[in-house]
Amino acid sequence: MENKKRFLILIIVLAPLVIGGIVYYTGKNSNPSTEVISTTTLEKQIGSIKSIYQKNGKYYLDIDYVQWISNAKTCETRYGEYNNDYCIINDNSLLRTFSISNDVKVELQTYSHDVSGGYVWNQVIPLSIFATALNNSYVEMHPEYPARNFLYWITLNNGVITNIVEQYQP
């Protein structure tokens, strides 16, 4: 009798979890009182941004992913020479194109200087200004920021870029 009680309690406790897992896994909601959980895919990658452009009123970005290795010993062992305490590897020059969210946040590390001459870290600028700087038409006005020479971390939310952050390279 004791085993039957334990078994029933186990079923009562586990049944909602199993059913919820099936609804979550299949994405189908056969029970209107059960909420279907939507998944969000977040991904963070580093690369060299080759261009930013507008098409039908929407911004797009072409990026070549790289590997950023910040372990000096690994860099030396695998690749011989390296700069500072990091190395950058580009084993595949495939360009990937992504749409950019209208609410994208662009943070730069070396775009401006403060009054003491140091960089203004994590400076947020509008995407339109960043696109102009990256596409080289901004060089005459801001020659000390060669945007194409830097690497950027992009955050993708379901395949759409929601964040762009310059990787500082000493």
Rosetta silent file (secondary structure, phi, psi, omega in degrees, C-alpha in Angstrom):
SEQUENCE: MENKKRFLILIIVLAPLVIGGIVYYTGKNSNPSTEVISTTTLEKQIGSIKSIYQKNGKYYLDIDYVQWISNAKTCETRYGEYNNDYCIINDNSLLRTFSISNDVKVELQTYSHDVSGGYVWNQVIPLSIFATALNNSYVEMHPEYPARNFLYWITLNNGVITNIVEQYQP
SCORE:     score description
SCORE:     0.000 S_00000001
   1 L     0.000  -41.593  178.760    0.000    0.000    0.000 S_00000001
   2 H   -60.642  -39.951  179.245    2.840    2.380    0.865 S_00000001
   3 H   -65.409  -37.065  178.525    4.425    1.777   -2.560 S_00000001
   4 H   -64.449  -40.381  178.273    1.147    2.625   -4.324 S_00000001
   5 H   -62.953  -45.552  179.544    0.970    5.978   -2.466 S_00000001
   6 H   -62.144  -41.299  179.334    4.548    6.810   -3.414 S_00000001
   7 H   -63.279  -44.735  178.918    3.863    5.867   -7.008 S_00000001
   8 H   -64.422  -41.918  177.802    0.748    8.072   -7.166 S_00000001
   9 H   -63.049  -41.650  178.593    2.584   11.003   -5.588 S_00000001
  10 H   -61.232  -44.488  179.566    5.404   10.562   -8.103 S_00000001
  11 H   -64.674  -43.470 -179.507    2.944   10.575  -11.000 S_00000001
  12 H   -62.576  -39.810 -179.369    1.145   13.645   -9.656 S_00000001
  13 H   -74.259  -43.411 -174.245    4.429   15.516   -9.264 S_00000001
  14 H   -83.171  -27.265 -175.936    6.044   14.431  -12.546 S_00000001
  15 H   -54.727  -49.315  179.125    3.021   14.485  -14.882 S_00000001
  16 H   -61.993  -35.277  178.943    2.917   18.302  -15.286 S_00000001
  17 H   -66.926  -43.632  179.859    6.661   18.374  -15.920 S_00000001
  18 H   -66.173  -47.467 -179.725    6.473   15.633  -18.557 S_00000001
  19 H   -63.749  -43.592  176.751    3.433   17.144  -20.254 S_00000001
  20 H   -60.441  -39.251  177.927    5.000   20.611  -20.127 S_00000001
  21 H   -65.164  -37.644  178.594    8.184   19.209  -21.624 S_00000001
  22 H   -68.117  -43.366  177.595    6.235   17.617  -24.467 S_00000001
  23 H   -61.687  -44.165  179.414    4.400   20.863  -25.174 S_00000001
  24 H   -62.906  -44.267 -175.860    7.711   22.737  -25.033 S_00000001
  25 H   -67.678  -45.626 -175.807    9.482   20.190  -27.221 S_00000001
  26 H   -82.510  -22.375 -176.649    6.827   19.908  -29.938 S_00000001
  27 L    76.767    2.510 -179.296    5.793   23.524  -29.865 S_00000001
  28 L   -98.759  143.638 -179.757    2.165   22.349  -30.081 S_00000001
  29 L  -121.920   93.210  179.771   -0.386   23.360  -27.552 S_00000001
  30 L   -86.255  -13.601 -179.809   -3.236   20.864  -27.421 S_00000001
  31 L  -114.003  108.964 -175.402   -4.293   22.027  -23.968 S_00000001
  32 L   -61.623  -17.659  178.920   -5.443   25.660  -23.963 S_00000001
  33 L   -86.488   -3.850  179.398   -4.705   25.991  -20.251 S_00000001
  34 L  -100.984  129.263 -179.507   -1.033   25.139  -20.862 S_00000001
  35 L   -84.165  130.298  176.319    1.251   27.983  -21.909 S_00000001
  36 L   -82.495  128.669 -178.336    3.610   27.262  -24.801 S_00000001
  37 L   -86.640  125.783  176.552    7.114   28.468  -23.971 S_00000001
  38 L   -91.685  140.598 -178.947    8.800   30.382  -26.769 S_00000001
  39 L   -99.945  147.930  176.345   12.530   29.958  -27.079 S_00000001
  40 L  -120.364  128.798  178.788   14.990   32.709  -27.841 S_00000001
  41 L   -99.533  114.397  176.071   18.278   31.905  -29.464 S_00000001
  42 E  -106.966  138.012 -179.722   21.070   34.244  -28.349 S_00000001
  43 E  -143.275  140.461  178.147   24.474   34.056  -29.949 S_00000001
  44 E  -124.239  126.574 -178.542   27.577   36.203  -29.538 S_00000001
  45 E  -134.785  154.352  175.965   30.294   36.217  -32.222 S_00000001
  46 E  -115.203  144.618  179.114   33.381   38.280  -32.971 S_00000001
  47 E  -173.015 -177.935  178.307   34.468   39.306  -36.408 S_00000001
  48 E   -99.814  117.512  179.333   35.514   41.897  -38.910 S_00000001
  49 E   -79.743  122.266 -177.073   32.567   43.917  -40.195 S_00000001
  50 E   -90.739  -34.305  177.567   33.004   44.384  -43.932 S_00000001
  51 E  -163.905  155.155  171.288   29.988   46.577  -44.642 S_00000001
  52 E  -129.307  131.575 -177.058   26.751   47.966  -43.294 S_00000001
  53 E  -148.000  163.026  177.807   24.089   48.949  -45.779 S_00000001
  54 E  -107.263  140.871  176.543   20.414   49.724  -46.119 S_00000001
  55 E  -143.105  121.317 -178.129   17.996   47.780  -48.281 S_00000001
  56 L    53.854   40.591  176.047   14.286   48.600  -48.365 S_00000001
  57 L    78.875    4.395 -178.462   14.667   50.813  -45.292 S_00000001
  58 E  -117.648  140.739  177.083   16.341   48.083  -43.188 S_00000001
  59 E   -85.114  143.626  175.622   20.006   47.920  -42.159 S_00000001
  60 E  -132.343  157.680 -177.326   22.120   44.839  -42.897 S_00000001
  61 E  -136.091  136.419  172.940   25.659   43.908  -41.922 S_00000001
  62 E  -106.775  128.282 -176.313   28.267   41.652  -43.559 S_00000001
  63 E  -135.166  144.077  174.392   30.740   40.105  -41.118 S_00000001
  64 E  -109.223  108.794 -178.987   33.681   37.707  -41.348 S_00000001
  65 E   -64.339  146.046  173.767   33.866   35.704  -38.102 S_00000001
  66 L  -133.144  171.273  171.777   37.262   35.227  -36.448 S_00000001
  67 E  -104.135  131.784  176.152   38.541   33.466  -33.356 S_00000001
  68 E  -108.036  112.507 -178.987   39.794   35.691  -30.543 S_00000001
  69 E  -111.038  117.664 -174.998   42.206   33.738  -28.355 S_00000001
  70 L  -104.145   19.150  177.572   43.224   35.563  -25.202 S_00000001
  71 L  -108.982  109.414 -174.884   45.571   32.941  -23.822 S_00000001
  72 H   -57.974  -39.791 -178.843   49.167   33.859  -24.692 S_00000001
  73 H   -64.170  -43.938  177.667   50.466   30.327  -24.157 S_00000001
  74 H   -61.859  -42.807  179.603   47.842   28.845  -26.503 S_00000001
  75 H   -61.079  -46.781 -178.789   48.647   31.469  -29.124 S_00000001
  76 H   -64.146  -43.923 -178.409   52.369   30.775  -28.906 S_00000001
  77 H   -64.941  -45.190 -174.815   51.927   26.991  -28.982 S_00000001
  78 H   -84.125  -33.513 -168.071   49.496   26.944  -31.902 S_00000001
  79 H  -129.328    4.519  179.007   50.594   29.898  -33.996 S_00000001
  80 L    76.301 -108.237 -177.317   54.105   31.002  -33.049 S_00000001
  81 L   -75.978  151.717  177.637   54.115   34.795  -33.019 S_00000001
  82 L  -155.990  163.727  178.527   51.309   36.814  -31.502 S_00000001
  83 E  -101.882  137.598  177.091   50.569   40.379  -30.391 S_00000001
  84 L    50.213 -132.053 -179.847   50.197   41.283  -26.738 S_00000001
  85 L  -111.386   29.837  179.620   48.279   38.579  -24.864 S_00000001
  86 E  -148.863  162.505  170.621   45.923   37.573  -27.651 S_00000001
  87 E  -140.137  155.223 -177.621   45.872   36.263  -31.191 S_00000001
  88 E  -119.538  126.604 -177.568   43.276   36.466  -33.928 S_00000001
  89 E  -118.930  132.598  174.970   42.629   33.505  -36.197 S_00000001
  90 L  -127.891   88.600 -179.363   40.595   33.580  -39.391 S_00000001
  91 L   -82.491  -11.948 -174.970   40.449   30.034  -40.753 S_00000001
  92 L  -144.637  118.422 -176.337   37.371   30.738  -42.852 S_00000001
  93 L   -94.185   26.327  178.496   36.725   33.969  -44.752 S_00000001
  94 L   -65.319  127.606  175.240   33.026   33.281  -45.276 S_00000001
  95 E   -87.820  134.566  177.710   30.963   36.472  -45.117 S_00000001
  96 E  -114.733  139.971 -178.958   27.720   36.219  -43.209 S_00000001
  97 E  -113.843  132.151  179.351   24.880   38.704  -43.653 S_00000001
  98 E  -133.849  148.948  171.361   22.465   39.614  -40.866 S_00000001
  99 E   -79.801  155.191 -177.714   19.689   42.147  -40.490 S_00000001
 100 E  -112.933  131.546  178.508   20.146   44.720  -37.752 S_00000001
 101 E   -60.615  146.113  174.985   17.452   45.500  -35.195 S_00000001
 102 E   -64.220  -21.851 -178.842   16.030   49.013  -35.236 S_00000001
 103 E  -101.556   21.444 -176.596   16.892   49.116  -31.519 S_00000001
 104 E   -59.561  145.714  175.660   20.521   48.020  -31.940 S_00000001
 105 E  -110.175  123.390  179.153   23.032   49.351  -29.429 S_00000001
 106 E  -110.209  117.057 -179.556   26.459   50.255  -30.872 S_00000001
 107 E  -116.892  125.807 -179.461   29.234   50.609  -28.268 S_00000001
 108 E  -116.518  149.582 -177.047   32.716   51.740  -29.258 S_00000001
 109 L  -101.079  -29.772 -172.409   35.914   51.734  -27.214 S_00000001
 110 L  -125.332   23.925 -176.518   38.240   53.963  -29.235 S_00000001
 111 L   -75.483  -42.440 -177.291   35.889   56.332  -31.055 S_00000001
 112 L  -132.291  166.231  177.381   36.436   59.466  -28.937 S_00000001
 113 E  -119.332  149.007  175.092   38.801   60.813  -26.332 S_00000001
 114 L   -85.262 -177.483 -176.191   38.028   62.536  -23.061 S_00000001
 115 L   -62.617  -25.388  179.744   39.659   65.823  -21.981 S_00000001
 116 L   -86.808   -2.476  178.784   42.692   63.978  -20.567 S_00000001
 117 L    96.787   -7.317  178.621   43.277   62.220  -23.888 S_00000001
 118 L   -79.332  161.666  178.268   42.033   58.795  -22.768 S_00000001
 119 E   -68.301  150.104  171.074   39.415   56.852  -24.652 S_00000001
 120 L   -91.440  100.946 -174.706   35.747   57.231  -23.858 S_00000001
 121 L   -72.176  145.921  175.663   34.965   53.580  -23.110 S_00000001
 122 L    55.173   37.836  179.275   31.651   52.012  -24.101 S_00000001
 123 E   -73.223  125.597  179.969   30.564   55.102  -26.003 S_00000001
 124 E   -91.953  127.571  177.001   27.146   54.545  -27.553 S_00000001
 125 E  -128.300  158.664  177.850   26.635   56.047  -31.010 S_00000001
 126 L   -66.103  148.630  178.670   23.764   55.823  -33.510 S_00000001
 127 H   -57.578  -38.775 -177.637   23.923   53.026  -36.082 S_00000001
 128 H   -61.731  -39.050  178.206   23.798   55.534  -38.937 S_00000001
 129 H   -70.361  -41.054  177.607   27.015   57.243  -37.753 S_00000001
 130 H   -62.363  -42.888  179.223   28.728   53.888  -37.226 S_00000001
 131 H   -60.999  -41.875  178.661   27.687   52.764  -40.729 S_00000001
 132 H   -64.062  -44.169  179.022   29.118   55.958  -42.209 S_00000001
 133 H   -63.341  -42.816 -177.615   32.394   55.496  -40.282 S_00000001
 134 H   -67.847  -37.487 -177.410   32.646   51.861  -41.289 S_00000001
 135 L   -84.846   13.630  169.918   31.946   52.509  -44.940 S_00000001
 136 L    71.882    0.163  177.936   34.856   55.013  -45.032 S_00000001
 137 L   -81.082   -3.822 -178.360   32.925   58.115  -46.010 S_00000001
 138 L   -99.182   -3.000 -172.097   33.523   59.421  -42.488 S_00000001
 139 L   -61.455  -38.980 -178.705   37.326   59.254  -42.652 S_00000001
 140 L   -61.970  -37.712 -177.633   37.851   62.932  -43.561 S_00000001
 141 L   -82.788  -25.850 -173.080   35.899   64.063  -40.491 S_00000001
 142 L  -143.482   63.863 -172.803   37.212   61.427  -38.086 S_00000001
 143 L   -66.993  -20.572 -179.095   40.501   59.983  -39.461 S_00000001
 144 L   -80.591    0.533  176.822   41.655   58.575  -36.103 S_00000001
 145 L  -120.322   80.522  177.271   38.800   56.071  -36.095 S_00000001
 146 L   -79.741   84.952 -169.482   39.426   53.619  -38.968 S_00000001
 147 H   -54.570  -33.973 -178.263   36.349   51.498  -38.173 S_00000001
 148 H   -70.975  -15.733 -177.922   37.171   48.695  -40.606 S_00000001
 149 H   -83.488   -3.522 -175.121   40.456   47.964  -38.843 S_00000001
 150 L  -107.933  164.460  174.107   38.754   46.820  -35.649 S_00000001
 151 E  -102.807  153.539 -178.049   36.929   43.711  -34.535 S_00000001
 152 E  -135.652  140.929  171.122   33.404   43.783  -33.166 S_00000001
 153 E   -89.383  127.944  173.998   31.327   41.481  -31.009 S_00000001
 154 E  -112.325  142.395  173.728   27.824   41.099  -32.363 S_00000001
 155 E  -109.060  126.091  179.003   24.920   39.721  -30.374 S_00000001
 156 E  -106.685  130.836  175.132   22.296   37.895  -32.388 S_00000001
 157 E  -117.358  105.908 -174.873   18.804   37.413  -31.051 S_00000001
 158 L    54.448   40.387  175.044   17.031   34.872  -33.271 S_00000001
 159 L    84.428    4.069  179.315   19.377   35.794  -36.136 S_00000001
 160 E  -114.552  133.702 -178.708   18.952   39.585  -35.825 S_00000001
 161 E   -73.412  123.840  179.732   21.785   41.794  -34.549 S_00000001
 162 E  -113.515  -12.690 -177.199   20.773   43.552  -31.337 S_00000001
 163 E  -152.784  137.516  175.364   24.194   44.689  -30.087 S_00000001
 164 E  -130.079  123.641 -178.389   27.528   45.674  -31.654 S_00000001
 165 E  -131.465  125.357  176.905   30.542   46.217  -29.378 S_00000001
 166 E   -66.427  134.650  173.363   34.044   47.144  -30.501 S_00000001
 167 E   -88.243  117.301  177.416   36.756   44.810  -29.161 S_00000001
 168 L   -66.840  132.297  177.859   39.577   46.911  -27.780 S_00000001
 169 L  -124.823  108.057 -177.928   42.915   45.802  -29.213 S_00000001
 170 L   -63.056    0.000    0.000   45.970   47.235  -27.467 S_00000001
